Amino acid sequence: MAKSQDGIQSIPEPTLRRLPVYYQYVKNHKADEVHVSCTQIAQALNQKPIQVRKDLEIAGAIGKPRLGYPVADLVDILEQFLGYRRVDDAFLIGAGHLGLALLGYEGFKERGLNIAAAFDSDPHKIGERFHGKEILHIDTFTKLVERMKIPIGILTVPAQEAQKIADMMVKAGIKAIWNFAPVHIHVPEDIIVQHENLASSLVVLSKKLSAQLEHRIEEA
């Protein structure tokens, strides 16, 4: 487990990626069961029970032998830990196909994220409304960040524009950047960046599919 700059132990990123998946599973079964165990969660999500238990302990959930976790309590603990009860506002830059898809995704608000506005430089998009929100000119970004104290920036621009826009976000006061551009951006150490590389995910998916198909052929 790595340590953050202030010396406090940070949470392993794999755990942070698994916990929302556990949450969705438990929440979907809330009406069906009073208790849920690590084994049930692990079997449903193709994980190891001991890994599920360790992840849930990090979130502050302690199960009881032979009973597991009270479902309602576990949902509450995970919502609190994952920050789903606190909504953070974000600005999105890049109103292309991906940007508009993210703008229209209703599930973000349930997960504590509100995309308050989208920005672009294309004059044909400025003033248009998508999913109930107007596309604003990128020149207004900095002043609105400062006025509204927006902490999160979502980057969905082409690779060649990503660093320039990231620099603008940092200068405006953005504290965390969710980067969907197909390139790594460089920011000061105190700025949080989460890179989402769709091309890499596609390669992983393709390779897993190829391996599965080859295995089936060998078994035939």
C-alpha positions in Angstrom: 0.0 0.0 0.0 1.6 3.3 -1.1 1.9 6.4 1.0 0.6 9.8 0.0 2.6 13.0 0.2 1.3 13.7 3.7 2.4 10.3 5.0 -1.1 8.9 5.3 -1.5 5.4 3.7 -3.4 5.7 0.5 -6.0 3.2 -0.8 -4.8 0.8 -3.5 -6.2 1.8 -6.9 -7.4 -1.8 -7.6 -9.4 -1.7 -4.5 -11.0 1.6 -5.5 -11.9 0.1 -8.8 -13.5 -3.0 -7.3 -15.5 -1.3 -4.5 -18.0 0.4 -6.9 -18.6 -3.0 -8.5 -19.3 -4.6 -5.1 -21.6 -1.7 -4.3 -23.7 -2.2 -7.5 -24.0 -5.9 -6.8 -25.0 -5.4 -3.2 -27.4 -2.6 -4.0 -29.2 -4.7 -6.7 -29.7 -7.4 -4.1 -30.8 -5.1 -1.3 -34.5 -6.1 -1.6 -33.8 -9.8 -1.9 -31.5 -10.5 1.1 -31.0 -9.4 4.6 -27.3 -10.4 4.7 -24.7 -10.9 2.0 -21.3 -12.7 2.4 -17.9 -12.2 0.9 -18.3 -15.6 -0.8 -21.6 -14.6 -2.5 -20.0 -11.4 -3.7 -16.9 -13.1 -4.9 -18.8 -15.9 -6.8 -21.0 -13.4 -8.5 -18.1 -11.1 -9.6 -15.4 -13.7 -10.2 -13.3 -12.6 -7.3 -11.6 -14.3 -4.4 -13.5 -14.1 -1.1 -10.4 -13.1 0.8 -9.9 -10.2 -1.6 -13.5 -9.1 -1.2 -13.1 -9.2 2.6 -9.9 -7.1 2.5 -11.4 -4.5 0.2 -14.5 -4.2 2.3 -12.4 -3.8 5.5 -10.6 -0.9 3.9 -14.0 0.7 3.3 -14.8 0.2 7.0 -17.2 -2.8 6.7 -16.6 -5.7 9.1 -18.7 -8.8 8.5 -19.9 -11.4 11.1 -18.9 -15.1 10.8 -21.6 -17.2 9.1 -23.8 -14.2 8.6 -21.7 -11.8 6.5 -22.8 -8.2 6.2 -26.3 -6.7 6.8 -27.1 -5.6 3.2 -28.6 -2.2 4.1 -25.6 -1.3 6.4 -23.1 -2.4 3.7 -24.8 -0.2 1.1 -24.7 2.8 3.5 -21.0 2.2 4.3 -20.0 1.9 0.6 -22.0 5.0 -0.4 -20.3 7.0 2.4 -16.8 5.7 1.6 -17.1 6.1 -2.2 -18.4 9.7 -1.8 -21.7 8.9 -3.5 -23.6 11.1 -1.0 -21.5 14.2 -1.9 -21.9 15.6 -5.3 -18.9 17.3 -6.9 -19.4 19.6 -9.9 -17.3 19.2 -13.0 -16.8 21.0 -16.3 -16.2 19.1 -19.5 -14.1 20.4 -22.4 -14.6 18.8 -25.8 -18.2 18.4 -27.0 -17.5 15.7 -29.5 -19.2 12.3 -29.6 -17.5 11.0 -26.5 -18.0 14.3 -24.6 -21.7 14.5 -25.4 -22.1 10.8 -24.4 -20.6 11.6 -21.0 -22.7 14.7 -20.7 -25.8 12.6 -21.2 -25.0 9.8 -18.8 -27.4 10.0 -15.9 -25.5 7.5 -13.8 -22.9 10.1 -12.8 -25.1 12.0 -10.4 -25.8 8.7 -8.6 -22.1 8.3 -8.2 -21.4 11.8 -6.8 -20.6 13.7 -10.1 -22.5 16.5 -11.7 -21.3 17.8 -15.1 -22.4 21.3 -14.7 -21.4 22.5 -18.1 -19.6 21.6 -21.4 -17.2 23.7 -23.4 -16.0 23.7 -27.0 -14.4 26.0 -29.6 -16.5 24.9 -32.5 -18.8 27.8 -33.5 -21.4 25.4 -34.8 -21.7 23.9 -31.3 -21.7 27.0 -29.2 -25.1 27.8 -27.9 -26.6 24.4 -28.8 -28.2 22.4 -26.1 -27.5 18.7 -25.4 -29.1 16.7 -22.7 -30.6 19.9 -21.3 -27.2 21.7 -21.1 -25.9 24.5 -23.3 -22.5 24.2 -24.9 -20.4 27.2 -23.9 -17.4 28.8 -25.6 -14.1 27.6 -24.2 -13.1 31.3 -23.7 -15.5 31.5 -20.8 -14.1 28.4 -19.0 -11.6 30.1 -16.7 -13.9 32.8 -15.4 -16.6 30.2 -14.7 -14.3 27.9 -12.9 -13.1 30.7 -10.7 -16.7 32.0 -10.0 -18.2 28.5 -9.4 -15.2 27.0 -7.6 -15.3 23.9 -9.9 -12.9 21.2 -8.7 -13.0 18.7 -11.5 -12.3 19.0 -15.3 -13.2 16.3 -17.8 -11.0 16.2 -20.9 -12.4 14.8 -24.1 -10.4 16.6 -26.7 -8.1 15.3 -29.5 -4.6 14.2 -28.4 -2.9 17.2 -29.9 -5.0 19.6 -27.9 -4.9 17.7 -24.6 -1.8 19.2 -22.9 -2.8 22.8 -23.8 -6.3 22.3 -22.4 -4.9 20.6 -19.3 -2.6 23.5 -18.7 -5.6 25.9 -19.0 -7.6 23.8 -16.5 -4.8 23.9 -14.0 -4.3 27.6 -14.4 -8.0 28.1 -13.9 -8.0 26.3 -10.6 -9.1 22.8 -11.5 -7.8 20.3 -8.8 -8.5 17.0 -10.5 -8.6 16.0 -14.2 -10.4 13.0 -15.7 -8.5 12.6 -19.0 -10.2 10.7 -21.9 -7.8 12.1 -24.5 -5.6 9.3 -26.0 -2.4 10.8 -24.5 -0.8 11.3 -21.1 -0.9 14.8 -19.8 1.7 16.4 -17.5 0.5 18.5 -14.5 1.9 19.7 -11.2 2.3 17.2 -8.4 -0.7 18.6 -6.5 -3.1 18.0 -9.4 -4.9 14.6 -9.5 -5.1 13.0 -12.9 -7.1 9.9 -13.9 -6.2 8.6 -17.4 -8.8 6.6 -19.2 -7.3 5.0 -22.3 -10.1 3.5 -24.4 -7.7 2.1 -27.0 -5.8 0.2 -24.3 -9.1 -1.2 -22.9 -10.1 -2.3 -26.4 -6.7 -4.1 -26.9 -7.2 -6.0 -23.6 -10.8 -7.0 -24.6 -9.6 -8.1 -28.1 -6.8 -10.2 -26.7 -9.0 -11.9 -24.1 -11.5 -12.7 -26.8 -8.8 -14.1 -29.1 -7.4 -16.3 -26.3 -10.9 -17.6 -25.5 -11.6 -18.4 -29.1 -8.3 -20.2 -29.4 -9.0 -22.2 -26.3 -12.4 -23.3 -27.6 -10.8 -24.4 -30.9 -8.2 -26.5 -29.0 -10.9 -28.2 -27.0 -13.1 -29.0 -30.0 
